[in-house]
Structure formats: C-alpha cells, structure tokens
Amino acid sequence: MTTKQKIKTWLPLCLCLVLLAAAVWFLGRLTQPKYMSGVLEGAMTAEYYEEKTPHDVIFIGDCEVYENFSPVTMWREAGITSYIRGTAQQLIWQSYYLLEDAFRYESPKIVVYNVQAMKYSEPQSEAYNRMALDGMRLSVSKLGAVRASMTEDEDAISYLIPLLRYHSRWQELTQEDWTYLFRRDKVTVAGYLMRADVKPMKRLPSVPILKDPDIGEACWEYLGKIQALCEKHGARLILIKSSSIWPHWYDEWEEQISAYAAEHGLDYINFLPLQDEIGIDFTTDTYDAGLHLNLYGAEKASAYFARLLADAYGLEDHRGDSAIAADWEEKCAQYDALLDAQLRELEEYGYLKSWTLGNDRP
C-alpha cells in the first residue's frame, strides 16, 4: 500500500476520532455544573489560574479559610499578597494536592493550613470532591487528588471526561449552562467568598459527645507531606484553627494539634481564644449564627493576621511595587463593587438572591 493510499485509508478515521473527541469535550462542558448561582463554591478552584501576580501567602483548607479571611483586607492593612485555595469541606489530601499544584505556578513564603478538616480521615462526599477537583487543571497533582478523594462508587476517568458523570443533566440544563458555556464570572476575590449579611449567634447548640477523639493516621500522613512540600519549596508552614465556633473544636483535637506542632517545629495559632483581642462579635460578625464569619468578622480577623504576619514573619509590604499594586487595585475595586452589590440586594430583598441561604451551606 502506497503512502497516498494509507493517507486515504486513515484520514477519515482520524477525522472521525477528532470530531468525536470534540463532541465529548463540548457536551461535557455543557452538562458540567457551572456554579454561577446557588452553591458558588464549585467555581472557586478554577479561578486561581487567572491570577496575574504571585502571592507571599497561600491559604489552604475548608470554608473556615475562604469565608473567614479577606486577602483584600490583608493587602490594605499591610501590603501582604495572599490567595485562598479553599474549597467546601476540603479534606487534607485535597489541601496537599492543591498546594502541590500551586507550587507549579509560584513560590509563596508562607503557607497557612486550617486544621478543622483533620477530623475527617476518609473520603466523605462526591459532591464536595467535584466542587474541589473539577476545576483543577489536568496534572499529576489532579490525578493524585482524584485517587485520594474518590468515594467507593466513583470512577477516576469521570474526573477527566466530565460527560461520563454529567450526561444525566441533559434534561436539566438551564439558561445558565449556555450563558457560561465558555466563560465564568468570578465568585471570589483572591479566593475569598464574601457574605455581607448578618445572622447573629443567639445560643450555641449542645456539644455532641466525641466518640473517637483520635485524629486519623491519614491526616497525620498528609500533614507531614504538606510540611515536607513546604520545606522543599522554601515556604514556612503555619497551622491555624480559624475563628468559627461551630462545629465545636474539641479540647482533645486541640491537644493533639498543639503537640504535633511542638514536636515538628511548626507554629500553631488558635484564633478561638483570641476572639476578644481581635474584636469579633458573634451578634454582628457572622452570617449563619457562628458557623462562618461574614465580611465584618473576616475583615477583623484578616487585619489582625496581617499585622501578625508582618511583625512576626517579616512579610514585605508590596504597596510600593507598581505592578503588584496595580493588580491589587483591581482586586480592591472588585471587592468594593461586590460589597455594594450585596448591600443593594440586602436592602431590596432582605437576603442575597445569588446564594442558597441556610445553615446547610458547606
């Protein structure tokens, strides 16, 4: 068979394969949830890749970082550049792989890990896995995160070919799926998910009995891997327990984290005993009765943390750097515009229309 004959034989097949791959990609993109309303957390992971300038501080963890700290406030307070790679119910192995992914793009001086999620030592929920991992770019880090996170009934291939998972949404498609087929609006500012509404904490629920006080071995393994990863890249790891007062943070967990930090030479900051010093008031500074901070609480916690990072860790004030300052001026403008929009919604409707409200949020 001549070369020309081979081309005539194989060209149609190759074209069919290309068209099939394009169709699978297009339909996967169409049927995949867009997270532009309701539960916005699923849109956060992908936003990191749009960043224009590097960050001195990277946060990793669950809702206790992406709702309780405001990078814009840290910039305004001390010129600190930071980003929150947080996701809903982010398990520690997901934190590890998201951090590994971040080190592919930049070299932060400080990594801040919130320890609340160390109460989970096994995969928990496909829905939360999807919100955390679907937005990751294809890489060895994503493959590792998928393998570590999958629940019993999940298939790894469906994270790489979304149509295999979301084909059943075909009859549920809305205008949102078409509007955001090839673009997304930003839902965070530097990873911070803003809430300007207020729902005061009136009383704490009864504290459940802690059946198993021991933090699982998988958590200690991945915390060690996070520390080793930071050391490899010259970053300093800081452990924190954020300011949320519910779910309850047990003394048994606090003792284990404190002991681990002391043994491994890590700084650990528990913000719970610092509430009065920070100025947090859970009648005004929470939007869901103490589970998370709202904008006003997050700004207080962030200003406090920014001063601590600047004083104790010597982080540079970048407000005199024109290129970095220009990027953060854009972030500040986005932050202020988002706040104005939320305040207008609250005044007009009494609630934020773009959110699914209630204490069942991640």
C-alpha positions as CSV (number, residue, x, y, z in Angstrom):
1,M,0.0,0.0,0.0
2,T,1.4,3.4,-1.0
3,T,1.7,6.4,1.3
4,K,-1.1,8.1,-0.6
5,Q,-3.3,5.1,-0.1
6,K,-2.5,4.9,3.6
7,I,-3.5,8.5,4.0
8,K,-6.8,8.0,2.2
9,T,-7.5,5.0,4.5
10,W,-6.6,6.6,7.8
11,L,-7.6,10.2,7.3
12,P,-11.3,9.6,7.6
13,L,-10.8,7.6,10.7
14,C,-8.6,10.3,12.2
15,L,-11.1,13.0,11.4
16,C,-13.9,10.9,13.0
17,L,-11.9,10.5,16.2
18,V,-11.1,14.2,16.3
19,L,-14.8,15.1,15.8
20,L,-15.8,12.5,18.4
21,A,-13.3,13.9,20.9
22,A,-14.5,17.5,20.2
23,A,-18.1,16.4,20.7
24,V,-17.3,14.6,24.0
25,W,-15.4,17.7,25.2
26,F,-18.2,20.1,24.2
27,L,-21.0,18.0,25.7
28,G,-19.0,17.6,28.9
29,R,-18.5,21.3,29.2
30,L,-22.2,21.9,28.5
31,T,-23.5,19.4,31.1
32,Q,-21.0,20.1,33.8
33,P,-22.5,22.3,36.6
34,K,-21.5,26.0,36.2
35,Y,-21.9,27.1,39.9
36,M,-22.7,30.6,39.0
37,S,-25.7,30.8,41.3
38,G,-26.8,28.8,44.4
39,V,-23.8,26.9,45.6
40,L,-20.9,29.1,44.3
41,E,-18.1,27.0,45.9
42,G,-17.8,24.8,42.8
43,A,-16.5,27.7,40.8
44,M,-13.6,28.7,43.1
45,T,-10.8,26.2,42.3
46,A,-10.6,27.3,38.6
47,E,-10.3,31.0,39.5
48,Y,-6.8,30.5,40.9
49,Y,-5.3,30.1,37.4
50,E,-6.5,33.6,36.4
51,E,-4.1,35.3,38.9
52,K,-1.7,37.8,37.4
53,T,0.9,38.3,40.2
54,P,2.4,35.9,42.7
55,H,1.5,35.7,46.4
56,D,3.6,35.7,49.5
57,V,0.9,33.8,51.4
58,I,-1.2,30.8,50.3
59,F,-4.1,29.6,52.4
60,I,-5.3,26.0,52.1
61,G,-8.3,24.5,53.9
62,D,-12.1,24.5,54.0
63,C,-14.8,27.1,54.5
64,E,-13.0,28.3,57.6
65,V,-10.4,30.0,55.4
66,Y,-12.3,31.1,52.3
67,E,-15.1,32.7,54.3
68,N,-13.1,33.9,57.4
69,F,-10.2,35.7,55.8
70,S,-10.1,38.5,53.3
71,P,-6.9,38.9,51.2
72,V,-8.0,42.4,50.2
73,T,-8.1,43.4,53.9
74,M,-4.6,41.9,54.4
75,W,-3.4,44.0,51.4
76,R,-5.0,47.2,52.7
77,E,-3.7,46.6,56.2
78,A,-0.1,45.6,55.5
79,G,0.5,45.2,51.7
80,I,0.5,41.4,52.0
81,T,-0.3,39.5,48.9
82,S,-2.3,36.3,49.6
83,Y,-4.6,33.9,47.9
84,I,-7.1,31.4,49.4
85,R,-7.1,28.0,47.7
86,G,-10.0,26.9,49.8
87,T,-12.9,24.6,48.9
88,A,-16.0,23.3,50.6
89,Q,-15.2,20.5,53.1
90,Q,-11.6,20.4,51.7
91,L,-10.0,17.2,53.1
92,I,-6.4,17.3,54.0
93,W,-5.2,15.3,51.0
94,Q,-7.0,17.7,48.7
95,S,-5.2,20.6,50.5
96,Y,-1.9,18.8,49.8
97,Y,-2.5,18.3,46.1
98,L,-3.9,21.9,45.7
99,L,-0.8,23.2,47.4
100,E,1.4,21.0,45.2
101,D,-0.5,22.4,42.2
102,A,0.1,26.0,43.4
103,F,3.9,25.4,43.7
104,R,3.9,24.7,40.0
105,Y,3.0,28.4,39.4
106,E,4.6,30.3,42.2
107,S,6.8,30.2,45.4
108,P,4.9,31.6,48.4
109,K,6.9,32.4,51.5
110,I,4.1,31.3,53.9
111,V,1.5,28.5,53.7
112,V,-1.4,28.7,56.1
113,Y,-3.3,25.4,56.8
114,N,-6.5,25.4,58.8
115,V,-6.7,22.2,60.8
116,Q,-10.5,21.9,61.2
117,A,-10.8,19.3,58.4
118,M,-8.4,16.9,60.2
119,K,-11.5,15.5,61.9
120,Y,-12.0,13.6,58.6
121,S,-9.6,10.8,57.8
122,E,-11.6,9.1,55.0
123,P,-13.3,10.3,51.7
124,Q,-16.6,11.9,52.5
125,S,-18.7,13.1,49.6
126,E,-18.6,13.0,45.8
127,A,-20.4,16.4,45.6
128,Y,-17.7,18.1,47.7
129,N,-15.0,16.2,45.7
130,R,-16.4,17.6,42.5
131,M,-16.5,21.1,43.8
132,A,-12.9,20.9,44.8
133,L,-11.4,18.9,41.9
134,D,-13.4,19.5,38.7
135,G,-11.8,23.0,38.4
136,M,-8.2,21.8,38.7
137,R,-6.1,21.8,35.6
138,L,-5.1,18.4,34.3
139,S,-1.8,17.5,36.1
140,V,-0.2,14.8,38.2
141,S,-1.5,16.8,41.2
142,K,-5.1,16.5,40.0
143,L,-4.7,12.8,39.3
144,G,-3.3,12.3,42.8
145,A,-6.1,14.3,44.4
146,V,-8.7,12.3,42.5
147,R,-7.3,8.9,43.6
148,A,-7.0,10.0,47.2
149,S,-10.5,11.6,47.3
150,M,-12.8,9.1,45.5
151,T,-15.6,7.6,47.4
152,E,-16.5,3.9,46.8
153,D,-18.8,4.4,43.8
154,E,-16.7,6.9,41.9
155,D,-14.6,6.4,38.8
156,A,-11.4,8.3,38.2
157,I,-12.0,8.5,34.5
158,S,-15.1,10.6,35.0
159,Y,-13.0,13.4,36.5
160,L,-11.1,13.5,33.2
161,I,-14.1,13.1,30.9
162,P,-16.9,15.0,32.7
163,L,-19.6,13.8,30.2
164,L,-19.3,10.4,31.8
165,R,-20.5,11.8,35.1
166,Y,-22.8,14.6,34.0
167,H,-24.6,13.2,30.9
168,S,-27.8,12.7,33.1
169,R,-28.0,16.5,33.4
170,W,-29.0,16.8,29.8
171,Q,-32.7,17.3,30.6
172,E,-31.9,19.6,33.5
173,L,-30.0,22.2,31.5
174,T,-30.9,25.9,32.1
175,Q,-30.0,29.2,30.5
176,E,-27.1,29.4,33.0
177,D,-25.5,26.3,31.3
178,W,-25.5,28.0,27.9
179,T,-24.6,31.5,29.2
180,Y,-21.5,30.2,31.0
181,L,-20.5,27.5,28.5
182,F,-17.2,29.2,27.6
183,R,-16.7,31.7,30.4
184,R,-17.3,32.2,34.1
185,D,-17.9,35.2,36.3
186,K,-15.7,35.5,39.3
187,V,-17.3,34.5,42.5
188,T,-14.4,35.3,44.8
189,V,-11.8,38.0,45.3
190,A,-8.4,36.2,45.7
191,G,-10.3,33.2,46.9
192,Y,-12.4,35.0,49.5
193,L,-16.2,34.3,49.2
194,M,-17.9,37.4,50.5
195,R,-21.0,37.4,52.7
196,A,-22.3,40.8,53.8
197,D,-25.5,39.7,55.5
198,V,-25.8,39.2,59.3
199,K,-27.5,36.3,61.2
200,P,-26.4,36.6,64.9
201,M,-25.5,33.7,67.1
202,K,-28.1,33.6,69.8
203,R,-27.0,30.4,71.6
204,L,-24.7,27.6,70.9
205,P,-26.1,24.1,70.2
206,S,-25.4,21.4,72.7
207,V,-21.9,19.9,72.1
208,P,-22.2,16.3,70.9
209,I,-20.2,13.6,72.7
210,L,-16.9,13.0,70.9
211,K,-17.0,9.2,70.1
212,D,-13.4,8.9,68.8
213,P,-11.0,11.7,69.9
214,D,-8.0,10.4,67.9
215,I,-7.2,12.2,64.7
216,G,-6.8,9.6,61.9
217,E,-3.4,8.4,60.6
218,A,-4.2,9.6,57.1
219,C,-4.4,13.1,58.4
220,W,-1.1,12.9,60.1
221,E,0.5,11.4,57.0
222,Y,-0.7,14.2,54.8
223,L,0.1,16.9,57.3
224,G,3.7,15.5,57.2
225,K,3.6,15.6,53.4
226,I,2.4,19.2,53.5
227,Q,5.3,20.2,55.8
228,A,7.8,18.3,53.6
229,L,6.4,20.0,50.5
230,C,6.7,23.4,52.1
231,E,10.3,22.7,53.1
232,K,11.2,21.5,49.6
233,H,10.0,24.8,48.2
234,G,11.3,27.1,50.9
235,A,7.9,28.0,52.4
236,R,7.1,28.3,56.1
237,L,4.0,26.3,57.2
238,I,1.7,27.9,59.8
239,L,-1.2,25.8,61.3
240,I,-4.3,27.7,62.4
241,K,-7.7,27.0,63.8
242,S,-9.9,29.7,62.4
243,S,-12.5,31.8,64.3
244,S,-15.6,29.7,63.6
245,I,-17.1,28.5,66.9
246,W,-19.3,25.8,65.3
247,P,-18.9,22.9,64.6
248,H,-17.3,22.5,68.0
249,W,-13.5,22.3,68.3
250,Y,-12.8,19.7,71.0
251,D,-10.0,20.0,73.5
252,E,-8.8,16.5,72.5
253,W,-8.2,17.7,69.0
254,E,-6.5,20.9,70.2
255,E,-4.1,18.9,72.4
256,Q,-3.1,16.7,69.5
257,I,-2.5,19.5,67.1
258,S,-0.6,21.5,69.7
259,A,1.6,18.5,70.5
260,Y,2.3,17.8,66.8
261,A,3.2,21.4,66.1
262,A,5.6,21.5,69.1
263,E,7.2,18.2,68.0
264,H,7.7,19.2,64.4
265,G,8.7,22.8,64.9
266,L,5.6,24.4,63.5
267,D,3.8,27.5,64.6
268,Y,0.1,26.9,65.5
269,I,-2.3,29.7,66.1
270,N,-5.7,29.0,67.5
271,F,-7.9,32.1,66.8
272,L,-10.7,30.9,69.2
273,P,-9.1,32.2,72.4
274,L,-8.2,35.5,70.6
275,Q,-11.8,36.5,69.7
276,D,-11.9,39.4,72.2
277,E,-8.4,40.6,71.2
278,I,-9.4,40.5,67.5
279,G,-12.8,42.2,68.3
280,I,-15.1,39.6,66.9
281,D,-18.7,39.8,68.0
282,F,-20.9,36.9,67.0
283,T,-24.0,39.0,67.2
284,T,-22.8,41.1,64.2
285,D,-19.8,39.2,62.6
286,T,-21.4,36.0,61.3
287,Y,-24.0,35.4,58.6
288,D,-25.1,31.9,59.8
289,A,-25.2,32.0,63.6
290,G,-21.5,31.3,64.2
291,L,-20.6,28.7,61.6
292,H,-18.7,31.2,59.5
293,L,-17.7,34.8,59.7
294,N,-19.4,37.4,57.5
295,L,-17.5,40.2,55.8
296,Y,-17.2,42.3,59.0
297,G,-15.8,39.4,61.0
298,A,-13.5,38.3,58.2
299,E,-12.1,41.8,57.9
300,K,-11.3,41.9,61.7
301,A,-9.6,38.5,61.6
302,S,-7.7,39.4,58.5
303,A,-6.4,42.8,59.8
304,Y,-5.2,41.0,62.9
305,F,-3.5,38.2,61.0
306,A,-1.9,40.7,58.5
307,R,-0.3,42.6,61.4
308,L,0.9,39.4,62.9
309,L,2.4,38.1,59.6
310,A,4.1,41.5,59.0
311,D,5.5,41.8,62.5
312,A,6.4,38.2,63.4
313,Y,7.3,36.8,60.0
314,G,8.7,39.9,58.3
315,L,6.5,39.8,55.2
316,E,7.2,42.6,52.8
317,D,4.8,45.4,52.2
318,H,4.2,45.4,48.4
319,R,2.1,48.6,48.2
320,G,5.1,50.4,46.8
321,D,5.5,48.0,43.9
322,S,3.7,49.5,41.0
323,A,3.0,46.2,39.1
324,I,1.7,44.4,42.1
325,A,-0.2,47.4,43.4
326,A,-2.0,47.7,40.1
327,D,-3.2,44.1,40.3
328,W,-4.4,44.6,43.8
329,E,-6.1,47.9,42.9
330,E,-8.2,45.8,40.5
331,K,-9.0,43.3,43.3
332,C,-9.9,46.1,45.7
333,A,-12.3,47.6,43.1
334,Q,-13.8,44.2,42.5
335,Y,-14.2,43.7,46.3
336,D,-15.9,47.1,46.8
337,A,-18.2,46.6,43.8
338,L,-19.2,43.1,45.1
339,L,-19.9,44.6,48.6
340,D,-22.0,47.4,47.1
341,A,-24.0,44.8,45.1
342,Q,-24.6,42.6,48.1
343,L,-25.7,45.6,50.2
344,R,-28.1,46.7,47.5
345,E,-29.6,43.2,47.4
346,L,-30.0,43.1,51.1
347,E,-31.7,46.4,51.1
348,E,-34.0,45.5,48.3
349,Y,-34.8,41.9,49.1
350,G,-33.7,41.3,52.7
351,Y,-31.4,38.5,51.5
352,L,-28.8,37.7,48.9
353,K,-30.5,36.4,45.8
354,S,-27.4,34.7,44.4
355,W,-27.0,32.4,47.4
356,T,-28.6,29.3,48.8
357,L,-29.2,30.6,52.3
358,G,-29.3,28.5,55.4
359,N,-27.1,26.6,57.9
360,D,-26.8,23.6,55.5
361,R,-24.2,25.5,53.5
362,P,-20.7,23.9,53.3
